[in-house]
């Protein structure tokens, strides 16, 4: 996978990585993982709620 960044964003990322003695790729990877976790939380909660609300129907469909 290749991620194209605006030059200003790329420079900001490089500066932050340098200040933290890390690679820009490490910071970008962590940011993506954090985003996926945060954005996925409401989806997971909704899926769990729906599964509980419709547990009987899901059980019958599985028979």
Secondary structure, DSSP 8 states (H G I E B T S, - for coil): ------HHHHHHHHHHHHHTT--HHHHHHHHHHHHHHHHHHHHHHHHHHHHHHTHHHHHHHT-
